[in-house]
Amino acid sequence: MSQHKEPAASAIQISRIMRPDDANIAGNVHGGTILKMIEEAGAIISTRHCNTKSGEKCVAALARVERTDFLSPMCIGEVGHVSAEITYTSKRSVEVQVDVLAENILTGAKRLTNRATLWYVPLSLTNVDKITEVPPIQYENEAQEQEGKKRYENQKLERLETKQRNGEVIVPVINPDRQHKEPYTVGYSQSSLIHLVGPSDCTLHGFVHGGVTMKLMDEVAGIVAARHCKTNIVTASVDAINFHRKIQKGCVITISGRMTFTSNKSMEIEVFVDADTLVDDTQERFRAVSAFFTYVSLSKDLKPLPVPQLVLETEEEKKRFEEGKGRYLQTKAKRQTQSQSLTQQ
């Protein structure tokens, strides 16, 4: 007798209470913790969808996370509700939209803290280098499908552009001599973490979960921001994160972050993830992931504080600062346009 197979759910929700080990010393939940929850929800729904048709079994792997804004800090004791929904499928990829709500369980009040878009590709369980075919979803109308296709083409182009500028080598800084470095310089706050990839970090394939990588990246970015400001800092946004290569179990990964730009009330930190294999001498060190994180400095009552301006020492630092300023102004202009559109509605 054949087993009955339920149709794939179009949306899922996962929830959990925020604990002290999820937060910083001020009680604000780490951005990396929320990013990890977002990725877990995306991985569940996309893997479930990609296995709805009989055929080769697969696991969805994270390929890209679009820009993600942190609209409001989440605190210890609140419940995080993460809702995920598949909004577009191509032949080889899945787009997942995720919303995060924070609930005060004493009052029942909820607020939106994050909205994210993630892209996954299904990898065969028997051959990790093989991308399987994605079952199509049903759209409400043709316009919805065309909008999804446009987003798909745009992210493909942006991934190629990121690959082209991703070859720079950044030397990890494990024990910097800050006594001889001037405060507020790039070198003063630059930081690195080294992590050995274990089984608990990995998928069924033995490769690192995207959420684990993002959490480590946010930790390094937070250290850089805290060393620069010496205040309570929180993640404000993350620019698009592109996962260029898979990181295998047993690899040693070095996560390095450096300050690139400061405005009056925000700071941009560039984070790289480089991977080394311990047992395979034929493989060279490679760049696996890169992204820009934006942080803000907060007072004890969660009011924005001025950010100390970055002291630039080299021509390369000045160039990166101008590039960061361009991204900052572009984002600011986009927000103003969106605000005007909402006002006119």
C-alpha positions as CSV (number, residue, x, y, z in Angstrom):
1,M,0.0,0.0,0.0
2,S,1.5,3.3,-1.1
3,Q,1.9,6.0,1.6
4,H,-0.1,9.2,1.2
5,K,2.0,12.3,0.7
6,E,0.7,15.6,1.9
7,P,1.1,18.6,-0.5
8,A,3.8,21.1,0.4
9,A,2.8,23.9,2.6
10,S,3.2,27.3,1.0
11,A,4.3,28.9,4.3
12,I,5.7,27.8,7.7
13,Q,6.4,29.5,11.0
14,I,8.9,28.7,13.7
15,S,9.0,30.3,17.1
16,R,11.3,30.4,20.2
17,I,11.9,32.5,23.2
18,M,15.0,34.7,23.3
19,R,17.5,33.6,26.0
20,P,20.4,35.5,27.7
21,D,22.9,33.6,25.5
22,D,21.2,35.0,22.4
23,A,21.9,38.6,23.4
24,N,24.6,41.2,24.1
25,I,25.3,42.6,27.5
26,A,22.6,45.2,27.0
27,G,19.9,42.6,26.5
28,N,19.5,43.1,22.7
29,V,19.4,39.9,20.7
30,H,22.4,39.5,18.4
31,G,21.6,40.2,14.7
32,G,23.4,36.9,13.9
33,T,21.0,35.0,16.1
34,I,18.1,36.4,14.1
35,L,19.8,35.8,10.8
36,K,20.4,32.1,11.8
37,M,16.7,31.7,12.6
38,I,15.7,33.3,9.3
39,E,18.0,30.9,7.4
40,E,16.6,27.8,9.3
41,A,13.1,28.7,8.3
42,G,14.1,29.3,4.7
43,A,16.0,26.0,4.5
44,I,13.1,24.0,5.9
45,I,10.5,25.4,3.5
46,S,12.7,25.2,0.4
47,T,14.0,21.7,1.1
48,R,10.4,20.5,1.8
49,H,9.2,22.1,-1.5
50,C,12.0,20.7,-3.6
51,N,11.2,17.1,-2.4
52,T,7.5,17.3,-3.2
53,K,7.8,15.4,-6.4
54,S,9.0,11.8,-6.6
55,G,12.6,11.6,-7.8
56,E,16.1,12.4,-6.6
57,K,16.1,13.6,-2.9
58,C,17.9,16.9,-2.2
59,V,18.7,19.5,0.5
60,A,18.3,23.2,-0.2
61,A,21.5,25.2,0.2
62,L,21.6,28.9,0.7
63,A,23.0,30.9,-2.2
64,R,22.2,34.5,-1.4
65,V,20.5,36.7,1.1
66,E,19.2,40.1,-0.1
67,R,19.7,43.2,1.9
68,T,18.1,42.8,5.3
69,D,17.1,45.7,7.6
70,F,16.8,45.3,11.4
71,L,13.7,47.5,12.0
72,S,13.6,47.1,15.8
73,P,15.8,45.4,18.4
74,M,14.5,42.1,19.9
75,C,15.1,41.6,23.6
76,I,15.7,38.8,26.1
77,G,12.3,37.2,27.1
78,E,10.5,38.1,23.9
79,V,9.3,35.3,21.5
80,G,10.7,35.5,18.0
81,H,8.2,34.3,15.3
82,V,9.8,33.6,11.9
83,S,7.4,33.1,9.0
84,A,8.7,31.9,5.6
85,E,6.9,31.7,2.3
86,I,8.1,30.6,-1.2
87,T,7.4,33.5,-3.6
88,Y,9.3,32.4,-6.8
89,T,10.9,29.4,-8.4
90,S,13.2,29.1,-11.4
91,K,14.3,25.8,-12.8
92,R,17.2,25.6,-10.4
93,S,16.5,28.0,-7.5
94,V,13.9,29.0,-4.9
95,E,13.1,32.5,-3.6
96,V,11.9,32.6,0.0
97,Q,10.4,35.7,1.7
98,V,10.8,35.8,5.5
99,D,9.2,38.0,8.2
100,V,10.3,38.1,11.8
101,L,8.0,39.3,14.6
102,A,8.9,39.9,18.2
103,E,6.2,39.2,20.8
104,N,6.0,40.5,24.3
105,I,4.5,37.4,26.0
106,L,3.3,39.5,29.0
107,T,1.1,41.8,26.9
108,G,0.7,39.8,23.6
109,A,1.9,42.9,21.6
110,K,3.8,42.1,18.4
111,R,6.0,44.1,16.2
112,L,7.9,43.5,12.9
113,T,11.6,43.4,13.4
114,N,12.9,42.0,10.1
115,R,12.0,41.2,6.5
116,A,14.3,39.2,4.4
117,T,14.6,37.5,1.0
118,L,16.7,34.4,0.5
119,W,17.7,32.3,-2.5
120,Y,18.3,28.6,-2.3
121,V,19.5,25.9,-4.7
122,P,18.6,22.2,-4.3
123,L,21.7,19.9,-4.1
124,S,21.3,16.1,-4.6
125,L,21.8,14.0,-1.5
126,T,23.9,11.5,-3.5
127,N,26.0,14.1,-5.5
128,V,26.6,17.4,-3.8
129,D,27.8,19.0,-7.0
130,K,24.5,18.3,-8.8
131,I,21.7,20.9,-8.7
132,T,18.3,19.2,-9.0
133,E,15.3,20.6,-10.7
134,V,12.8,22.7,-8.6
135,P,9.1,22.0,-8.8
136,P,7.2,25.1,-10.0
137,I,4.8,27.0,-7.8
138,Q,1.4,28.3,-8.7
139,Y,1.2,32.1,-9.0
140,E,-1.9,34.2,-8.5
141,N,-1.4,36.0,-11.8
142,E,1.1,36.4,-14.6
143,A,2.3,39.8,-13.3
144,Q,3.4,38.1,-10.0
145,E,5.5,35.5,-11.9
146,Q,7.1,38.2,-14.1
147,E,8.0,40.3,-11.0
148,G,9.6,37.2,-9.5
149,K,11.5,36.5,-12.7
150,K,12.9,40.1,-12.7
151,R,14.1,39.7,-9.1
152,Y,15.8,36.4,-10.1
153,E,17.6,38.0,-13.1
154,N,18.8,41.0,-11.0
155,Q,20.2,38.8,-8.2
156,K,22.1,36.7,-10.8
157,L,23.8,39.8,-12.2
158,E,24.7,41.1,-8.7
159,R,26.2,37.7,-7.8
160,L,28.5,37.9,-10.8
161,E,29.6,41.5,-9.9
162,T,30.4,40.5,-6.4
163,K,32.5,37.5,-7.6
164,Q,34.6,39.9,-9.7
165,R,35.6,42.1,-6.8
166,N,35.9,39.4,-4.2
167,G,39.5,38.4,-4.8
168,E,41.2,40.8,-2.3
169,V,43.3,39.2,0.4
170,I,42.7,40.4,3.9
171,V,45.2,39.4,6.6
172,P,43.5,38.1,9.7
173,V,44.1,40.1,12.9
174,I,44.0,37.8,15.9
175,N,46.1,39.6,18.6
176,P,46.4,43.2,17.4
177,D,48.8,45.6,19.2
178,R,46.2,48.3,20.0
179,Q,48.6,50.1,22.3
180,H,50.5,51.4,19.3
181,K,47.5,52.1,17.1
182,E,45.6,55.3,17.0
183,P,41.9,55.0,18.1
184,Y,39.2,55.2,15.4
185,T,41.6,54.0,12.7
186,V,40.8,50.9,10.6
187,G,43.6,49.0,12.1
188,Y,42.5,49.7,15.7
189,S,39.1,48.0,15.4
190,Q,39.9,45.4,12.7
191,S,39.2,41.9,14.1
192,S,39.1,38.2,13.2
193,L,37.7,34.9,14.5
194,I,38.9,31.4,13.7
195,H,36.4,28.6,13.8
196,L,36.8,24.9,13.2
197,V,33.7,23.6,11.3
198,G,32.2,20.7,13.2
199,P,29.2,18.3,12.6
200,S,26.8,20.5,14.5
201,D,27.5,23.4,12.0
202,C,26.6,21.3,9.0
203,T,23.8,20.1,6.8
204,L,23.2,16.5,5.8
205,H,25.8,17.0,3.1
206,G,28.5,17.9,5.6
207,F,28.7,21.5,4.5
208,V,28.2,24.5,6.8
209,H,24.6,25.9,7.2
210,G,24.4,29.4,5.8
211,G,22.8,30.6,9.1
212,V,25.9,29.4,11.0
213,T,28.2,31.4,8.7
214,M,26.0,34.6,9.0
215,K,26.0,34.4,12.8
216,L,29.8,34.2,12.9
217,M,30.0,37.1,10.5
218,D,27.7,39.2,12.6
219,E,29.8,38.4,15.7
220,V,32.9,39.7,14.1
221,A,31.2,42.8,12.7
222,G,29.8,43.5,16.2
223,I,33.3,43.2,17.7
224,V,34.6,45.7,15.2
225,A,31.8,48.1,15.8
226,A,32.1,47.9,19.6
227,R,35.9,48.4,19.5
228,H,35.3,51.5,17.4
229,C,32.5,53.1,19.5
230,K,33.0,51.5,22.9
231,T,29.2,51.6,23.5
232,N,26.2,49.4,23.1
233,I,25.9,48.6,19.4
234,V,23.2,46.7,17.4
235,T,22.9,45.5,13.8
236,A,21.0,48.0,11.6
237,S,21.2,46.2,8.3
238,V,23.1,43.7,6.2
239,D,23.7,44.2,2.5
240,A,23.3,41.3,0.2
241,I,25.3,38.2,1.3
242,N,26.6,36.0,-1.5
243,F,27.7,32.4,-0.8
244,H,30.4,31.8,-3.4
245,R,31.6,28.4,-2.4
246,K,30.6,25.6,0.0
247,I,32.5,25.1,3.2
248,Q,33.0,21.5,4.2
249,K,33.0,19.9,7.6
250,G,36.6,19.9,9.0
251,C,37.6,23.2,7.4
252,V,39.1,26.0,9.4
253,I,37.3,29.3,8.6
254,T,38.7,32.7,9.3
255,I,36.1,35.5,9.6
256,S,37.7,39.0,9.3
257,G,36.0,42.3,9.6
258,R,37.2,45.9,9.1
259,M,35.5,49.3,9.3
260,T,35.0,50.9,5.8
261,F,32.7,53.9,6.4
262,T,31.1,56.0,9.1
263,S,28.3,58.5,8.9
264,N,27.1,60.6,11.9
265,K,25.0,57.8,13.3
266,S,26.0,54.6,11.5
267,M,29.1,52.5,10.6
268,E,29.7,50.1,7.8
269,I,31.8,47.0,8.4
270,E,33.1,44.7,5.6
271,V,33.3,41.0,6.6
272,F,35.1,38.2,4.7
273,V,35.0,34.5,5.3
274,D,38.0,32.5,4.1
275,A,38.3,28.7,4.4
276,D,41.2,26.3,4.7
277,T,41.1,22.5,4.5
278,L,43.1,20.7,7.2
279,V,43.5,17.3,5.5
280,D,43.6,18.1,1.8
281,D,46.8,19.9,0.8
282,T,45.8,20.1,-2.8
283,Q,43.1,22.7,-2.1
284,E,44.2,26.3,-1.5
285,R,42.5,28.8,0.8
286,F,39.4,30.3,-0.8
287,R,37.0,33.1,-0.2
288,A,33.6,31.6,0.7
289,V,31.4,34.5,1.7
290,S,31.6,38.3,1.9
291,A,29.1,41.1,3.0
292,F,28.7,44.6,4.4
293,F,27.1,45.0,7.8
294,T,25.8,48.3,9.1
295,Y,25.7,49.0,12.9
296,V,24.4,51.9,15.0
297,S,25.5,53.0,18.5
298,L,22.8,53.2,21.2
299,S,22.5,54.7,24.6
300,K,21.2,52.8,27.7
301,D,17.6,54.0,26.8
302,L,18.1,52.8,23.1
303,K,18.5,56.2,21.7
304,P,21.0,56.6,18.7
305,L,24.4,58.0,19.7
306,P,26.9,59.9,17.4
307,V,29.5,57.6,15.9
308,P,33.2,58.6,16.1
309,Q,34.4,59.4,12.6
310,L,36.8,56.9,11.0
311,V,40.4,58.1,10.8
312,L,41.8,57.2,7.4
313,E,45.5,56.4,7.0
314,T,46.0,55.0,3.5
315,E,44.8,55.7,0.0
316,E,43.1,52.3,-0.1
317,E,41.2,53.1,3.1
318,K,40.1,56.4,1.5
319,K,38.9,54.6,-1.6
320,R,36.9,52.1,0.5
321,F,35.4,55.0,2.5
322,E,34.2,56.7,-0.6
323,E,32.7,53.5,-1.9
324,G,30.9,53.0,1.4
325,K,29.7,56.6,1.3
326,G,28.2,55.8,-2.1
327,R,26.3,52.8,-0.7
328,Y,25.1,54.8,2.2
329,L,23.8,57.7,0.1
330,Q,22.1,55.2,-2.3
331,T,20.3,53.5,0.5
332,K,19.3,56.8,2.1
333,A,17.9,58.0,-1.3
334,K,16.0,54.7,-1.7
335,R,14.4,55.0,1.7
336,Q,13.3,58.6,1.0
337,T,11.7,57.5,-2.2
338,Q,9.9,54.7,-0.5
339,S,8.7,57.0,2.3
340,Q,7.4,59.5,-0.3
341,S,5.5,56.7,-2.1
342,L,3.9,55.6,1.1
343,T,2.9,59.2,1.9
344,Q,1.3,59.7,-1.5
345,Q,-0.8,56.5,-1.2
